[in-house]
Amino acid sequence: MDASPRSVIPGRQRWDVKLVLGRPRTAEVLAAVLRRVPGITEARANPVTGGVLVRHDARVRATDVGRIVRRAVTLVAEGPTRTARPAPAQPVAAPAQRADHGLVVRPVLAVGGGVAAGIALIKGSALSRQLVALGGVAAATAAVMRKAWRGTVDAAGDPAADGTARHPLLEIVGPHRRRLYRAVALSVSCQVSEMALATFLGWTGLVLIKGEAAPLVSLGLTTASAQLWGLAGMVAAACAAVAGLSYASNLQWRRLGQDIEHDWRSRTYRHVQHVELGQLEGERTTRVAGALTDDVGQLGAFFAGPANDVLQLGTSLALLVPAFLLLAPQVAWIAFLPIPLIAWLSLRHQDRAAADYAVTGERRARLGSQVINSLEAGATVKSFCTEDYEAERIDGLSEAAQESTRQTDRSTIRHAETVRACTTASMAGTLLIGGRSVLNGTLRFEVFSPLIGLPQMLLMRMSRLGGIVDQYQRTIASYDRVQRLRALPVETDGNDGTLDRAEVRGEIVLDGVTFAYPGRPAALEDLSLTIPAGSTTALVGATGSGKTTIARLLMRFQDAERGRVLLDGQDVRDLPRRDLRQAIGFVAQDPFLFDGSIADNIRYGSFGASDQAVVRAATMAEAHPFIAALPDGYDTLIGERGAALSGGQRQRIALARAILKDSPVVILDEATSAVDNETEAAIQRTLRGFAADRTMVVIAHRLSTVRHADRIYVLDKGGIVAEQGTHDELLARHGLYASLWQLQAGELAA
């Protein structure tokens, strides 16, 4: 069975499963089967894109999840004898009953309608046979469109408050329905004006050919000259109406698209900002950025253009079908014969394009991700002389993306040309059959002549149906990706505790804390330690001993699996995250600097700080001397991620940012690892004054950084406290810390 992993990260996997493409019920069954497996916490299958999302317990290995997914796909493919569908919940019982009722009613109606149609075809008149043919065309069109609408609701619709499912397009419009209604009204009015203009032009031709147009006689225009002048005025008025209404409707549709794009981007980005950090770190940055830019843009672009085309097409049908039934029923069936065929072809193209767009989107995401990685790793690439290797990798990914795009383009162009052939054949048939009806006297030329040009308007729009379906499919796929991003869990706040920054003393206690990253051994195992308030405490140890993990737990970037992390006696999980993080200043080993000026980066998070406060913070971080030496000083632009600065300069700016924040608790995670010894010594002297009356947690590999700490914890693998004490006490024990100190001081032989 064709099931391949799209992305695998700890705790979450995405798969491409062709079995569920275009099969909402199969997707539902597969998701239900996966959810029943122990260790699988969530499973969703999308029949539009063929994507399957599986979230699982961290203790379940990724390879085991892969076997589970493939086995579930195999079971579902083998049919109901191997898989039992889950019993539907009570809220969906009513739709199920309606479906069962329909299984009885629809065949009865179909048989009855078929018998009546057969009698009309055998014993009826020519007109009745033509009406039966038109009825068949209408029934076929309705069946195709109804199946398409229900399919998209099943594929991506969300339950509404009343238990029904809403179409994705209604979800996308959201609170902008008033603007949608205005745009719809203007488009319908514009379409009516266009058809009136075409009718007036047809009457003009009739006056030129026969000397008069009968409908104008009733208006008092009896002579050819009067009718021509009257028609000239009507045409001018219709042209003005078409121009004005077209301008207003297009403007409303474009504004609607812009409103939708802005609204979805704002709400989605706000959601992403509050997503749990562990969840966000598991997503590709390019994928998240693509959803916030390209996919959200596609949601607005559909309503700015294709949605208007759909409405115009529907309005044309609503006006033309009654007109032909009343005035020329003899040619109605041939005029509208291609509609069900074109609708079926378009929906068939839509189903096939779903998988193509999903594959193309994934390959483009991989290409974009690799381009960014290669550019960011420029120094590494050049140092290993792998420029050609990276170029070949990009060539391969680009060719794969190009081939996917070519396949999609071939399918789209083939569909468009098929539609064009059908519409051309229908136009020729309408002229032929209508002309014969005029010649044999069953259809008056005065009636048929104005109608000749009207089907052409519809058929021209029908030729764009392929492009509309193409954009619709892109929109549904984009909507699915944005919704997946919006489904990521957000950070939750504690409900019981309160935290006043001004009253924080800074005592930190880890009480039996255990924590493991998904798919990895425990980083901390039953760790207990106390960091007294108002003291400087250092955490040292080998790489992987859990030092940075402690900082992440204090900041609540992650939460402990067992045990408690206490700040002034309160469990941090009971405290509002914003208040907790406002009370803690944090400097990471690889700090992030934003594209902007040095002053803006130091002031980040303390936006109201004065220039004098910024300079004081930079001076304490030993950053003022190099900043002052720059031509633009604090207004110097540093580029993306501070690319114009050295590693030590970036660390000092980040340190100045934390100093300016002036929090009662400060965590320095290798904050001076990139500066030279002389600068570090100066920073340490300055920090001693800054550390007065506040809690400092210093994480370091370089032991000279922590020698003046009030207490030093030496951690071993698994977050075990191997030793603790002051610098002098630990040296006197001749243990692990003393060995590390002597090694760094160069006192041991190699």
C-alpha angles and dihedrals in degrees: 000000000000105000120139131174116249097186133354122196130156109290096004138063134179121205136188109225116178090192092076097045108123091354111105094175093050090049090051092050093047092050091048092050092050093047090057092060113100111247095028107111098179138008129181130174122194116205091194097061101017089236123146120197118200124184116189143177114279090238092062111090119238092235090054091052089052091054090047093053094048092047092049091050090051092050093049091047091053090062140235094319089072101034130046115212113231117254110260117249119248096260092062095045093093095057089048090053091049090051091051090048089051091054087066102035100045097056090048091051092045093051092046092048091047093052092049091048091050093052091049092050094049103038104016131096126263090263092052090050090052091049091050089052090050090048090053090051091050093047092049091049092048092049093050094047094044091053091049093050094047090045093056091046091052091045101050111356120123124218112262125217092269093053096258125119121250123213116250091241090059089050091050094052090051113155095000097081094118091060088045091054091050091050091048093050092050093047093050090049090049091050092050089051091051092052091047089052091051090050092050090051090050090052089050090057089047091054091050092049103038102018096245145039111225097214089060094055090070087057091059096258100127104156127067091238093052091047092050092050090047092048090048089057092045092049091049092049092046091049091051091048092049092049094047096043093044091052093047095045095047089049091051093048092049092048089048090053091048092048091050093048093048094045095048094044093049095047094042094047091048088052092049090052089059098043116119108270093232090056093046093049088055092060125081110252090222091052093052092044090048092053091049094048116021099027096043088046089054091055090058095039092059092058092041091061126352094045089060090050090053091051093049090050092050092047091051091053093046091053102035100048095058090042093055092042091054100038109024113012089159092073100029095094095052092044092056100030096105094054100086091040092051091045091051092047091049094051091046088052089048092055092049093044092055094073092040093054092046091052093043092049092050093048091049090050090052090048093050092046092051092048091053093045092050093049093047090049093051095129093048092048093051094043091056093040092235099137092118092046091054091046090053091049091053090046090054094048091044092051091050091051090045092052091051090050091048092052091050091046092051091052093047095048092046090053094048093051092048089053090049091053092050094050093047091051091049092051092051091048092050092053093045098047094038091049091052090050090053092049095049092046100244092113124040116232089223089063099040097045098067090045096055095083097040098075088051089065091054094043092051089054091045088058088062093052091095091057091046091052089046091055092042091055091048089051094051091048091049091047090053092051092048091048091051088054091048090050092065108113117256127221115274126216128223116258102203109045133071129199127199109193092209091058099045111122095183106234109157124195128182107199115193093322120185123181136163131181114235112283095004137098117268112289090197124026118192092324119181125180140140128224108196120225116261094016136111111241125184129206115201134165145108123317110280095026092120103257096132090040089062089054091049091051091050090052090043093236080137133010127230117257092215133008130026139279109209131196112192089342096308123113106244089223088067094053128087106260093224093053091045094052093044087058094052127064112206130193116184126207091246102034121196119236122193127229102266141070127325090245092053091052094050090046093048108128091011095064095161095057116124124240090251091056090050091052092048091052092048090049092053089050091051089241099115097080096058092039092052090051092059117097093240096031113199090358092063112128111230102191129226113341089353092291091164092062134071122247093257092049091051090051092051092051090050089049090051088051091055092045091052090052087061096202122177089235123045126187118196111191106191086320095163101033093114099049126090122257095256093052091045091053090052091049091050092052091051094046092055089068092042091051094060111119093001136090115251122192111191120191113192146154092197102077094200085072093063104033092108095048118126090231133009124202115200110206127200130195113310093026094284115160102234096174141356136187142084123314093260093044093052093048090052091055092059090216136127095310092049090051091051092047093050091046093052092043090054095239096128124074116250 
